[in-house]
Amino acid sequence: MRSLLLVAIHLLVLPTPNLSAADCSVPIVVRDATGQPLPGAEVVVAPPGKVIAADGGGVACAQGLAAGAYEITALRAGFAPARATFVIPAPGGIVLTLRPAREEAVVVTGARAERELRTVPYSISVIDRTAIDASGADSAGELLRDVPGVQITDTSLAGNKRVRIRGEVGSNVLVLVDGRELSEQRSFHGAAPLLLDLAEVERVELVRGPSSVVYGSKAIGGTVNFIPRAPSDRPVSGRTSWAFNSSTAGYDGGASLSGTLDWFDYRVSASRSDHGDRRVPDEVQDNAAYANAIGTLENSGFDSTSVTAEIGRRWGGSRVAFRLEEFRSAIESHTSDDVLQSGLDSFQLDLPRQDRRTFAATWRGLGLSPQVPSLSATVYVQQRKRDFAQELGIVQTGFAGPGSRLEVDLAIDTVYDQDTHGLLASAEWRPDRAHRLVAGFDLVRDEMNAAVADSSTTTLTFPRMPAPIVDVATESIVNESRQDSFGAFVQDEWTLARQVKLVLGARFNTFASSLLATTSQRLETGSTRNGRLSGAASLVFEPSNKSALRASYSQGYRNPSLLELYEGTAHGGGGLLYPNPDLDPETSHNFELGGRLATTRLSFDASVFYTRASDYVTTRLCGEGSPCPSGSTPSLDRVYDNVNGARTTGLELSAAWRLDFVPVEVFAETTYLHREFQYTGFTTADTGIPRFWGRGGLRVGRTGARDSRLFGELSLRAAGPADEELERGAVERYPGWTVLSARGGVEFGSRVPVGFTVEVGNLLDEGYRPAQESLHQPGRYVVAKIVTSF
């Protein structure tokens, strides 16, 4: 950490190089609407069709041209093309101004380099800053709920939502912050909690389907990349936001200050969230298993605090930045009767501490040369700290005759630290206009220290004994483990014809996992190594500059976590869960067809896919052919093993139609999913996932006087019923549901913009619980949000 700070100081005081176009026979300056240069922009000079890349000052040098007339076109992802003509000989240079393309988002996830959304060969959804500000979401997970193919799980923790994509559990979804993984090695399913401040997110890019070739392990279901807000281009810019949520009587508030002074830029922000117990509808209040007398879910509150600071230095087309992120949270766990396991009299979880601190240093260069449009490298340190407490009780009566009673009270406290050190690097190479190659590598080390305190109190009561027999047993375990991974990838894009692109990709990863030390008598130190080669191929056909069709094949994989390989856990039930160092990686093969269309009136994105996955890591009872150690209890203890697989077929659709005669947009976002799960000994299509879910409705937007804008939305969210068969013949049913919601707002002011939004959720006060979630959703509620900028 100290060496990184010294490098930061050194780079910040380096002199800024002077850029000049004096040596160009015809200097062509490419800039944006604010006058800022656009490094890396491409300038096409015709004839003869020569392509010139703009340098760090946004200058493309046209040289060696004979006298005559020429046409030039400037191109850059995210901007509409600009064209001009000139005649040689001609004095001076030419300035081309590019303006943002109104109908095309620019994404980086899925390609590790900037691409127009339409041309990316994967299924990607983008949530921009405007949508985030208008949303009433109280967390990053809640923001993703309405994306096609996505489900949210809470595991009885309202403040700890996790993401499922295309039916895959959270452990098979890769979560990134600006390309850095939110690594999690000690979760039951390896799923990374979304520990980040939503106010600091500029946009979210969500890839549906395997993207392991570009990003590595865990990206079987998909990848979610939260891209943070960048410093403002003005010398001083500020922003404040505050929101109140009636369903929790809670609030979210924050403020930021950022700017750019010549070659130096900065950004600082802070936020605070505090939400109480969730209010539920009357029909849920009547069920004592879910709510208390005042109609709230007990122990469903959460709070968090976030602080972010970033400083950067720019020269030419390069920028080096140093960023510190700190997120602290405390989460309560609600427990209802239906989540109590058989034989348990009480069950309670609590996360009084779940924190993340990250320090990252990033260098990005644009327009370094005509053949190398971009280079980037990031080194980071991430620290995760978590306290996890569990209490459960078991009561049996009559086990030794009438009046006999057995009580077992178990308390397990786990405190663990996980330190992640990472180095990421990628480069884009353009040997010619028809060929684009992106390559890179990542080197990551996860070190975990876990301390587990286990206390068990057993009380035996017999009717003729004067006092019960009480036995207290305690155990303290300390584990040290580590996982190292190295991955190298290449993605090669060929323009086969004017409208056809072929994209080929490959990645090779190696993993070394070790249990370095343990005080447990049940665990053994050791290490394992394995490697994985994955590939992908896509074909993109662009009939016009507003549409694209795609066909792709991609492989995904997930390497087992340290918890699954070496540590195991005592959390989650009455028995122990043992690790298995012989686990194989989970793998998948995905086939997909899709298309995108974006015009001034119609936007459309559809995907049809088939995925075959195998070697899922799950648990099964000891004694069922599983490698449990001696001393385990077959009727209670379980072990991780590769025993399951799945076949998934689905359709994802997102469409919007803007009407001519009124400022109204009709929209629909829906998912069809058929998932067949292959358990040991039987196969079932009852996987706990609805066949259909999504939402649709109307949006209204109107520009008023004095730079004001009015907007509104009326939407209907719905999901069909779902059955889940965990064991042959044992089926749990989730009923379908339909919810009506509305929101609207106004934005006004040009010098000091102010935005005010009101959302009324669950207008009809319906009681419902989505499949795969433990908590009932709130009843009718109101979210009021105000955002100001200067």
MITIRO-183944 format. One line per 4 residues: number of its first residue (from 1); their letters; for each residue y negated, x, z of C-alpha. Coordinates in pm, whole numbers, plus 50000, padded with zeros to 5 digits. Each point is the difference from the previous one (the first is absolute). Example, Ala and Ser with C-alpha at 12.3 -4.5 7.8 and 13.67 -1.06 7.14 Angstrom:
<nodes>
1	as	50450/51230/50780 ~ 49656/50137/49934
</nodes>
This chain:
<nodes>
1	mrsl	50000/50000/50000 ~ 49753/50282/50087 ~ 50064/50178/49668 ~ 49934/49678/49808
5	llva	49665/49957/50176 ~ 49900/50358/49911 ~ 50084/49934/49635 ~ 49792/49680/50016
9	ihll	49694/50186/50131 ~ 50042/50273/49740 ~ 50016/49755/49710 ~ 49706/49796/50122
13	vlpt	49764/50301/49995 ~ 50107/50140/49660 ~ 49716/50002/49746 ~ 50006/49726/49739
17	pnls	50061/50137/49649 ~ 49741/49917/49734 ~ 50135/49800/49709 ~ 49834/50031/49662
21	aadc	50055/49872/49649 ~ 49794/50279/49843 ~ 50300/50150/49822 ~ 50099/49675/49823
25	svpi	49896/49957/49638 ~ 50004/49621/50059 ~ 50011/49915/50374 ~ 50125/49646/50067
29	vvrd	49922/49879/50352 ~ 50218/49719/50141 ~ 49867/49817/50306 ~ 50033/49669/50183
33	atgq	49741/49725/50034 ~ 49841/50173/50301 ~ 49951/50325/49811 ~ 50285/50186/50172
37	plpg	50211/50227/49773 ~ 50358/49897/49923 ~ 50219/50313/50006 ~ 50326/49971/49811
41	aevv	49873/49736/49754 ~ 50143/50036/49650 ~ 49771/50021/49698 ~ 50155/49930/49659
45	vapp	49806/50144/49704 ~ 50082/49844/49663 ~ 50060/50137/49754 ~ 50230/50187/50058
49	gkvi	50111/49816/50320 ~ 49951/50297/50228 ~ 50032/49928/50376 ~ 49771/50184/50242
53	aadg	50021/49969/50380 ~ 49674/49991/50195 ~ 49959/50282/50251 ~ 49900/49975/50366
57	ggva	49644/49908/49903 ~ 50113/49724/49766 ~ 49919/50213/49692 ~ 50228/50014/49694
61	caqg	49919/50285/49762 ~ 50040/49920/49631 ~ 50020/50324/49807 ~ 50091/50115/49652
65	laag	49891/49678/49824 ~ 49872/50017/49644 ~ 49681/49825/49893 ~ 50043/49625/49958
69	ayei	50030/49669/50187 ~ 50241/49949/50290 ~ 50104/49719/50232 ~ 50079/50075/50366
73	talr	50184/49785/50253 ~ 50001/50070/50374 ~ 50301/49880/50201 ~ 50084/50002/50370
77	agfa	50244/49788/50201 ~ 49825/49707/50164 ~ 49705/49999/49757 ~ 49934/49821/49676
81	para	49984/50239/49700 ~ 49655/50113/49878 ~ 49927/50097/49640 ~ 49718/50171/49810
85	tfvi	49933/50178/49672 ~ 49818/50327/49930 ~ 49919/50224/49709 ~ 50025/50380/49982
89	papg	49764/50177/49994 ~ 49826/49815/50287 ~ 49793/50136/50289 ~ 50100/49955/50366
93	givl	50304/49820/50127 ~ 50140/49652/50040 ~ 50035/49786/50316 ~ 50269/49731/50026
97	tlrp	49998/49756/50291 ~ 50329/49839/50106 ~ 50002/49674/50186 ~ 50292/49865/50209
101	aree	50255/49792/49815 ~ 49973/49650/50140 ~ 50355/49891/49934 ~ 50202/50310/50080
105	avvv	50075/50161/50335 ~ 50071/50371/50026 ~ 50304/50098/50207 ~ 50157/50327/50106
109	tgar	50315/49879/50180 ~ 50310/50019/49783 ~ 49866/50282/49784 ~ 49830/50248/50240
113	aere	49703/49999/49755 ~ 49737/49747/49895 ~ 50127/49733/49762 ~ 49872/49667/49886
117	lrtv	50210/49732/50167 ~ 50100/49850/49668 ~ 50165/50324/49881 ~ 50201/50083/50316
121	pysi	50376/49954/49936 ~ 50065/49845/50343 ~ 49931/49667/50169 ~ 49682/50061/50199
125	svid	49771/49768/50197 ~ 49649/50108/50099 ~ 49795/49857/50287 ~ 49641/50124/49967
129	rtai	49717/50022/50252 ~ 49853/49664/49897 ~ 50330/49824/50073 ~ 50035/50183/50332
133	dasg	49652/49893/50113 ~ 50069/49638/49903 ~ 50338/49995/50177 ~ 50051/49870/50352
137	adsa	50289/50245/50062 ~ 50006/50148/50350 ~ 50208/50304/49899 ~ 50108/50208/49702
141	gell	50339/49830/49996 ~ 49853/49650/49993 ~ 49787/50099/49699 ~ 50316/50050/49789
145	rdvp	50165/49666/50080 ~ 49912/49826/49671 ~ 50092/50283/49760 ~ 50291/49893/49772
149	gvqi	50332/50145/50112 ~ 49872/50077/50351 ~ 50110/49864/50337 ~ 49861/50090/50343
153	tdts	50214/50057/50310 ~ 49875/50019/50358 ~ 50313/50065/50215 ~ 49832/49790/50277
157	lagn	49693/50231/49989 ~ 49697/49823/49852 ~ 49804/50325/49985 ~ 50277/50205/49841
161	krvr	50065/49833/49665 ~ 50211/50180/49742 ~ 50055/49947/49630 ~ 50308/49895/49802
165	irge	49993/50022/49620 ~ 50254/49827/49775 ~ 50221/49927/50300 ~ 50023/50362/50112
169	vgsn	49941/50062/50372 ~ 49702/50199/50121 ~ 50194/50326/50012 ~ 50031/49980/49620
173	vlvl	49625/49960/49946 ~ 49789/50315/49985 ~ 49660/49965/50172 ~ 49726/50246/49902
177	vdgr	49639/50062/50101 ~ 49828/50172/49707 ~ 50339/50136/49892 ~ 50106/50121/50347
181	else	50307/49834/50148 ~ 49981/49811/50328 ~ 50325/50162/50109 ~ 50221/49824/50257
185	qrsf	50323/50162/50124 ~ 50080/49788/50304 ~ 49988/49637/49892 ~ 50308/49775/49997
189	hgaa	49962/49966/49623 ~ 49783/50305/49935 ~ 49709/49772/49908 ~ 49653/50147/50038
193	plll	49755/49782/50196 ~ 49666/49954/49823 ~ 49785/50196/50243 ~ 49665/50001/49821
197	dlae	49659/49835/50007 ~ 49968/49733/49731 ~ 49620/50045/49990 ~ 50051/50359/49879
201	verv	50216/49898/49703 ~ 49829/49998/49660 ~ 50298/49849/49820 ~ 50377/49959/50026
205	elvr	50237/50086/49716 ~ 50350/49856/50041 ~ 50283/50107/49769 ~ 50288/49754/49985
209	gpss	50333/50162/49924 ~ 50128/50355/50044 ~ 49741/50279/49968 ~ 50207/50277/50157
213	vvyg	49959/50225/49695 ~ 49629/50042/50072 ~ 49990/49962/50379 ~ 50347/50077/50133
217	skai	50215/49848/50274 ~ 49960/49641/50128 ~ 49850/49856/49679 ~ 50300/49777/49916
221	ggtv	49820/49669/50039 ~ 49658/50135/49909 ~ 49696/50199/50109 ~ 49680/49891/50175
225	nfip	49704/50237/49971 ~ 49692/49931/50214 ~ 49708/50183/49839 ~ 49715/50068/50245
229	raps	49632/49941/49934 ~ 49808/50296/49858 ~ 49654/50119/50104 ~ 49708/49815/49841
233	drpv	49814/50161/49708 ~ 49667/49928/50174 ~ 49854/50230/50269 ~ 50053/49742/50275
237	sgrt	50208/49684/49984 ~ 50132/49785/50280 ~ 50230/49706/50052 ~ 50087/49769/50287
241	swaf	50261/49726/50023 ~ 50103/49752/50264 ~ 50261/49722/49990 ~ 50115/49737/50251
245	nsst	50346/49842/49982 ~ 50050/49675/50190 ~ 50382/50021/49987 ~ 49993/50294/50243
249	agyd	49646/49963/50140 ~ 49973/50356/49871 ~ 49761/50210/49799 ~ 49985/50293/49757
253	ggas	49683/50207/49985 ~ 49892/50328/49851 ~ 49717/50213/49864 ~ 49972/50294/49762
257	lsgt	49738/50246/49875 ~ 50039/50212/49686 ~ 49804/50178/49729 ~ 49959/50292/49761
261	ldwf	49734/50271/50031 ~ 50000/50226/49696 ~ 50340/50172/50019 ~ 50096/49869/50346
265	dyrv	50146/49656/50083 ~ 50112/49837/50322 ~ 50148/49683/50150 ~ 50051/49889/50361
269	sasr	50129/49666/50124 ~ 50130/49827/50310 ~ 50168/49664/50059 ~ 50149/49789/50276
273	sdhg	50244/49704/49988 ~ 50113/49785/50289 ~ 50223/49694/49954 ~ 50152/49782/50271
277	drrv	50307/49778/49998 ~ 50053/49802/49681 ~ 49929/49626/50006 ~ 50271/49786/49839
281	pdev	50015/49632/49889 ~ 50093/49715/50234 ~ 50353/49968/49866 ~ 50066/50361/50099
285	qdna	49826/49962/50338 ~ 50254/49735/50094 ~ 50276/50260/49971 ~ 49989/50210/50316
289	ayan	50196/50273/49827 ~ 49697/50085/49791 ~ 49680/49909/50182 ~ 49860/49958/50347
293	aigt	49825/49696/50141 ~ 49668/50076/49830 ~ 50151/50029/49655 ~ 50008/50372/49937
297	lens	50277/50251/49944 ~ 50016/50203/50318 ~ 49972/50378/49959 ~ 49900/49988/49634
301	gfds	49665/50178/50028 ~ 49898/50342/49870 ~ 49699/50228/49985 ~ 49901/50318/49818
305	tsvt	49724/50259/49973 ~ 49931/50220/49697 ~ 49769/50295/49931 ~ 49966/50181/49666
309	aeig	49788/50297/49894 ~ 49983/50175/49662 ~ 49785/50279/49856 ~ 50015/50131/49647
313	rrwg	49849/50256/49766 ~ 49958/49952/49625 ~ 49943/50248/49724 ~ 50039/49917/49635
317	gsrv	50304/49781/49962 ~ 50159/50121/50325 ~ 49987/49865/50352 ~ 50150/50125/50324
321	afrl	50013/49759/50293 ~ 50111/50010/50363 ~ 50097/49672/50162 ~ 50092/49902/50354
325	eefr	50159/49660/50074 ~ 50090/49869/50344 ~ 50159/49663/50064 ~ 50105/49872/50342
329	saie	50173/49673/50072 ~ 50176/49801/50273 ~ 50236/49718/49903 ~ 50172/49729/50202
333	shts	50334/49846/49904 ~ 50072/49629/50021 ~ 50359/49902/50076 ~ 50142/49654/49934
337	ddvl	50344/49857/50072 ~ 50114/50018/49639 ~ 49964/50378/49987 ~ 50200/50062/50316
341	qsgl	50333/50148/49915 ~ 50319/49839/50122 ~ 50063/50071/50368 ~ 49642/50110/50077
345	dsfq	49811/49814/50271 ~ 49667/50171/49936 ~ 49856/50230/49737 ~ 49653/50158/49975
349	ldlp	49842/50270/49784 ~ 49661/50163/50034 ~ 49805/50266/49809 ~ 49716/50103/50232
353	rqdr	49922/50293/49773 ~ 50045/50052/49627 ~ 49754/50258/49868 ~ 49939/50212/49692
357	rtfa	49774/50299/49947 ~ 49967/50174/49662 ~ 49805/50301/49883 ~ 50000/50058/49624
361	atwr	49836/50251/49769 ~ 49989/49903/49633 ~ 49879/50173/49684 ~ 49967/49814/49673
365	glgl	49879/50141/49673 ~ 49909/49802/49688 ~ 49919/50130/49655 ~ 50110/50354/50080
369	spqv	50095/50058/49635 ~ 50087/49790/49694 ~ 50371/50056/50071 ~ 49984/49946/50379
373	psls	49795/49684/50073 ~ 50086/49991/50370 ~ 50151/50198/50286 ~ 50041/49897/50362
377	atvy	50143/50141/50321 ~ 50017/49863/50354 ~ 50110/50159/50325 ~ 50024/49778/50306
381	vqqr	50118/49971/50358 ~ 50098/49659/50137 ~ 50079/49926/50364 ~ 50180/49682/50105
385	krdf	50034/49898/50364 ~ 50184/49692/50121 ~ 50105/49848/50331 ~ 50277/49743/49965
389	aqel	50125/49800/50299 ~ 50291/49757/50011 ~ 50138/49788/50282 ~ 50305/49778/49976
393	givq	50224/49812/50238 ~ 50361/49884/49982 ~ 50139/49732/50232 ~ 50364/49889/50020
397	tgfa	50131/49746/50250 ~ 50357/49924/50100 ~ 50129/50325/49853 ~ 50209/50064/50316
401	gpgs	50051/49649/50127 ~ 49773/49712/50107 ~ 49668/50117/50142 ~ 50021/50355/49868
405	rlev	49697/50133/49815 ~ 49925/50313/49796 ~ 49642/50104/49928 ~ 49905/50304/49789
409	dlai	49634/50096/49964 ~ 49929/50275/49749 ~ 49666/50174/49947 ~ 49953/50252/49719
413	dtvy	49676/50190/49946 ~ 49956/50231/49703 ~ 49705/50228/49950 ~ 50004/50199/49679
417	dqdt	49774/50228/49801 ~ 50042/50061/49629 ~ 49802/50276/49829 ~ 49993/50008/49621
421	hgll	49873/50297/49801 ~ 49965/49948/49627 ~ 49885/50169/49681 ~ 49957/49796/49681
425	asae	49891/50128/49659 ~ 49988/49855/49650 ~ 49853/50090/49661 ~ 49936/49817/49676
429	wrpd	50047/50191/49674 ~ 49888/49885/49654 ~ 50133/50239/49732 ~ 49876/49754/49735
433	rahr	49866/49648/49973 ~ 50347/49846/49960 ~ 50161/50171/50297 ~ 49924/49970/50373
437	lvag	50204/50163/50275 ~ 49964/49966/50378 ~ 50196/50233/50227 ~ 49989/50091/50366
441	fdlv	50183/50070/50321 ~ 49995/49899/50366 ~ 50117/50187/50308 ~ 50030/49801/50325
445	rdem	50127/50082/50348 ~ 50056/49732/50267 ~ 50050/50124/50357 ~ 50092/49747/50267
449	naav	50020/50024/50378 ~ 50138/49692/50175 ~ 50041/49938/50373 ~ 50214/49702/50098
453	adss	50017/49869/50358 ~ 50289/49758/50052 ~ 50040/49805/50324 ~ 50280/49751/50065
457	tttl	50040/49781/50310 ~ 50330/49814/50043 ~ 50034/49732/50269 ~ 50336/49841/50092
461	tfpr	49998/49689/50218 ~ 50311/49843/50153 ~ 49998/49679/50208 ~ 50173/50149/50309
465	mpap	49815/50330/50010 ~ 49696/50024/50233 ~ 49796/50205/49754 ~ 50020/50070/49629
469	ivdv	50119/50331/49861 ~ 49716/50184/49828 ~ 50042/50302/49777 ~ 49705/50185/49845
473	ates	50052/50250/49719 ~ 49727/50205/49836 ~ 50002/50237/49706 ~ 49729/50214/49842
477	ivne	50051/50135/49648 ~ 49779/50237/49806 ~ 50063/50064/49629 ~ 49838/50242/49757
481	srqd	50064/49946/49628 ~ 49855/50101/49665 ~ 50019/49903/49635 ~ 49871/50215/49712
485	sfga	49966/49873/49647 ~ 49890/50157/49675 ~ 49953/49811/49678 ~ 49886/50087/49650
489	fvqd	49929/49745/49729 ~ 49889/49978/49640 ~ 49888/49696/49802 ~ 49955/50047/49625
493	ewtl	49813/49746/49786 ~ 50026/50010/49620 ~ 49799/49790/49759 ~ 50264/49931/49735
497	arqv	49768/49785/49791 ~ 49653/49860/50040 ~ 50126/49712/50214 ~ 50324/50138/50150
501	klvl	50042/50236/50297 ~ 50320/50148/50141 ~ 49996/50113/50363 ~ 50280/50215/50142
505	garf	50020/50120/50359 ~ 50225/50201/50228 ~ 49992/50118/50362 ~ 50221/50225/50207
509	ntfa	49987/49983/50380 ~ 50176/50201/50268 ~ 50028/49900/50367 ~ 50095/50202/50307
513	ssll	50044/49795/50320 ~ 50079/50144/50343 ~ 50045/49903/50362 ~ 49866/50316/50162
517	atts	50055/49918/50367 ~ 50117/49710/50219 ~ 50076/49930/50364 ~ 50232/49712/49913
521	qrle	50373/50036/50055 ~ 50065/49759/49711 ~ 49813/50194/49731 ~ 50070/50332/49832
525	tgst	49754/50241/49843 ~ 50050/50079/49634 ~ 49846/49987/49654 ~ 50064/49850/49658
529	rngr	49867/50073/49652 ~ 50003/49799/49681 ~ 49818/49971/49669 ~ 49917/49714/49767
533	lsga	49905/49993/49631 ~ 49834/49680/49875 ~ 49874/49892/49661 ~ 49791/49733/49833
537	aslv	49919/49895/49643 ~ 49747/49747/49870 ~ 49872/49874/49669 ~ 49651/49845/49973
541	feps	49882/49807/49694 ~ 49629/49909/49974 ~ 49942/49732/49734 ~ 49626/50010/50082
545	nksa	49756/50156/50243 ~ 50043/49695/50223 ~ 50381/49972/50016 ~ 50312/50207/50058
549	lras	50377/49948/50013 ~ 50229/50227/50199 ~ 50370/50072/50044 ~ 50122/50240/50265
553	ysqg	50296/50146/50184 ~ 49950/50175/50333 ~ 50209/50140/50283 ~ 49919/49981/50368
557	yrnp	50142/50160/50311 ~ 49942/50032/50374 ~ 50116/50291/50211 ~ 50122/49894/50348
561	slle	49757/50047/50288 ~ 50045/50225/50303 ~ 50072/49693/50213 ~ 50289/49904/49771
565	lyeg	50137/50351/49952 ~ 49974/50156/50346 ~ 49833/49802/50277 ~ 50109/49635/50010
569	tahg	49846/49768/50258 ~ 50067/49784/50301 ~ 49737/49743/49892 ~ 50078/49666/49845
573	gggl	50288/49859/50204 ~ 50252/50051/50273 ~ 50187/50289/49836 ~ 49918/50340/49856
577	lypn	49930/50074/49635 ~ 50150/50333/49897 ~ 49877/50230/49720 ~ 50210/50120/49709
581	pdld	49928/50344/49845 ~ 50230/49922/49704 ~ 49777/49725/49857 ~ 49930/50001/49627
585	pets	49660/49912/49851 ~ 49939/49642/49893 ~ 49961/49972/49622 ~ 49892/49741/49744
589	hnfe	49976/49944/49623 ~ 49727/49770/49869 ~ 49959/49845/49653 ~ 49677/49820/49921
593	lggr	49808/49822/49723 ~ 49637/49901/50038 ~ 49665/49936/49839 ~ 49629/49989/50079
597	latt	49709/49822/49834 ~ 49634/50013/50105 ~ 49723/49817/49813 ~ 49673/49845/50107
601	rlsf	50178/49670/50069 ~ 50368/50078/50057 ~ 50178/50259/50211 ~ 50378/50010/50012
605	dasv	50262/50235/50146 ~ 50372/49925/50003 ~ 50313/50201/50084 ~ 50371/49926/49968
609	fytr	50228/50247/50178 ~ 50355/50076/50106 ~ 50078/50248/50280 ~ 50338/50133/50116
613	asdy	49996/50184/50334 ~ 50282/50169/50190 ~ 50081/50201/50313 ~ 49763/49801/50220
617	vttr	49980/50141/50350 ~ 50085/49729/50251 ~ 50187/49971/50329 ~ 50344/49879/50094
621	lcge	50206/49981/50318 ~ 50186/50305/50116 ~ 50372/49973/49936 ~ 49953/49844/49654
625	gspc	50073/50327/49824 ~ 49666/50145/50106 ~ 49973/50357/50136 ~ 49896/49917/50356
629	psgs	50035/50275/50264 ~ 50250/49984/50281 ~ 49884/49794/50295 ~ 49835/49729/49791
633	tpsl	50061/49632/50071 ~ 50144/49833/49687 ~ 49886/49648/50095 ~ 49636/50105/50062
637	drvy	49912/50331/49838 ~ 49913/50038/49633 ~ 49960/50287/49755 ~ 49797/50059/49683
641	dnvn	50209/50002/49683 ~ 49980/49960/49620 ~ 50173/49669/49945 ~ 49776/49759/49807
645	gart	49854/49947/49654 ~ 49792/49739/49818 ~ 49928/49860/49656 ~ 49660/49843/49946
649	tgle	49858/49802/49709 ~ 49643/49882/50001 ~ 49687/49880/49825 ~ 49644/50074/50113
653	lsaa	49702/49824/49847 ~ 49626/50022/50052 ~ 49764/49804/49774 ~ 49641/49875/49998
657	wrld	49812/49781/49749 ~ 49620/49974/49998 ~ 49876/49663/49877 ~ 49720/49972/49741
661	fvpv	49791/49709/50119 ~ 49992/50071/50377 ~ 50009/50327/50202 ~ 50357/49932/50114
665	evfa	50311/50218/49981 ~ 50352/49861/50031 ~ 50245/50254/50142 ~ 50366/50031/50094
669	etty	50205/50280/50162 ~ 50370/49936/50037 ~ 50335/50172/50049 ~ 50357/49903/49920
673	lhre	50266/50215/50167 ~ 50379/49977/50000 ~ 50158/50263/50223 ~ 50373/50046/50051
677	fqyt	50092/50211/50300 ~ 50330/50182/50023 ~ 50114/50029/50361 ~ 50320/50166/50111
681	gftt	50275/49754/49913 ~ 49792/49727/49833 ~ 49711/49932/49761 ~ 49729/49740/50048
685	adtg	49684/49875/49829 ~ 49867/49869/50334 ~ 49781/50299/50085 ~ 49723/49824/50192
689	iprf	49757/50018/49707 ~ 49865/49686/49825 ~ 50071/49960/49631 ~ 49635/49906/49937
693	wgrg	49673/50075/50177 ~ 49637/50046/49903 ~ 49664/49829/49985 ~ 49764/49835/49754
697	glrv	49666/49827/49991 ~ 49641/50005/49883 ~ 49723/50258/50031 ~ 49631/49930/49948
701	grtg	49729/50258/49946 ~ 49634/49950/49916 ~ 49698/50229/49982 ~ 49687/49855/50156
705	ards	49637/50092/50039 ~ 49878/50326/50159 ~ 50318/50197/49939 ~ 50218/49751/50189
709	rlfg	50361/49915/49923 ~ 50201/49704/50123 ~ 50380/49998/50001 ~ 50280/49779/50126
713	elsl	50377/49959/49986 ~ 50247/49721/50070 ~ 50361/50115/50007 ~ 50347/49869/50073
717	raag	50256/50248/50134 ~ 50367/49906/50001 ~ 50353/50134/50037 ~ 50339/49842/49950
721	pade	50279/49990/50261 ~ 50214/50305/50068 ~ 50345/50050/50150 ~ 50120/50324/50158
725	eler	50369/50077/50044 ~ 50037/50307/50220 ~ 50371/49946/50062 ~ 50245/49795/49802
729	gave	49934/49635/50078 ~ 49710/50066/50244 ~ 49687/49878/49819 ~ 49642/49975/50128
733	rypg	49765/49770/49808 ~ 49626/50044/49945 ~ 49836/49674/49883 ~ 49750/49998/49716
737	wtvl	49630/49947/50064 ~ 49668/49917/49829 ~ 49655/50093/50131 ~ 49654/49907/49873
741	sarg	49705/50235/50058 ~ 49639/50033/49887 ~ 49727/50261/50014 ~ 49651/50045/49869
745	gvef	49699/50221/50037 ~ 49668/50124/49877 ~ 49857/50342/49918 ~ 49627/50055/49970
749	gsrv	49743/50278/49997 ~ 49970/50304/49775 ~ 49840/50262/50225 ~ 50189/49893/50314
753	pvgf	50304/49799/49882 ~ 50150/49751/50244 ~ 50328/49818/49956 ~ 50124/49708/50208
757	tvev	50353/49857/49967 ~ 50176/49712/50175 ~ 50373/49939/49966 ~ 50182/49696/50136
761	gnll	50372/50068/50007 ~ 50284/49749/50034 ~ 49769/49703/49947 ~ 50272/49745/50083
765	degy	50104/50182/50320 ~ 50362/50040/49887 ~ 50254/50176/50220 ~ 50197/50255/49799
769	rpaq	50163/50342/50018 ~ 50058/50203/49679 ~ 50347/50140/49942 ~ 50053/50348/50148
773	eslh	49721/49950/50256 ~ 50056/49945/50371 ~ 49669/49834/50083 ~ 49871/49658/49902
777	qpgr	49684/50011/49793 ~ 49675/49875/50152 ~ 49892/49639/49979 ~ 49668/49896/49852
781	yvva	49759/50288/50048 ~ 49661/50129/49888 ~ 49902/50355/49909 ~ 49627/50073/49971
785	kivt	49895/50339/49858 ~ 49663/50160/49933 ~ 49951/50326/49810 ~ 49666/50179/49961
789	sf	49912/50312/49801 ~ 49694/50216/49952
</nodes>
